[in-house]
Amino acid sequence: MLQQNSPIEMMIIDDHPMVIEGLRSLLADQEGIHIAQAHTLGEAAFRILGEQRIDVVLLDINLPDVNGTDLCARITSAFPQVRVLGISTYSEASLIHRMIQNGAKGYLLKNASADELVRAVQLVHGGQVYFSPEVQKILAEFSIQEKPKLTRREQEVLQLIAAGVTTQQIADQLFLSPLTIETHRRNIMQKFGVNNAPAMIRAAVDHKYL
């Protein structure tokens, strides 16, 4: 539950100053929410995160200096206590899914109402996730149409990786070489379109392999 003397400290990262001002206006009178920072450049925003308490980052995908999805991954890796909420005009399933893989706890389109925005901020700050109804529909269609096909062996390797088993232990258990296990790991990541193990696990959960 929100404390009146401890508001949610928010940062907005968006390439359009007018959008930032619009978001400020929407959230200005909301009790328990404080816009602590707003930036049009991702690198400047990232530096501030190491210097000041920020609870929720409202992050656009399209930024002039960095890719928003990549910045999302950097933020969630370097500052795991910070909750990232994506907000964009982009409704492509692949971009939304990439944000989720990179650690975003929610995603809104910029036509969201003030009430929906506030609800999303409060939910992600509280440790939950929030995706607008339109985004949920997009993701559901994406999951059905784009689910990667893993071989039986890849699924076995994936389940063991998710269980925290080391490459050598997996190799011993499956009577394969460590090199073969690493090849399976790379193939799985390639099929999911990710480049690290945590993102692979999130993608596997999204596609109901775990």
Summary of the structure (lengths in Angstrom):
residues: 210
radius of gyration: 19.0
end to end distance: 31.5
largest distance: 62.2
contacts: 646
relative contact order: 0.10
helix: 52%
strand: 16%
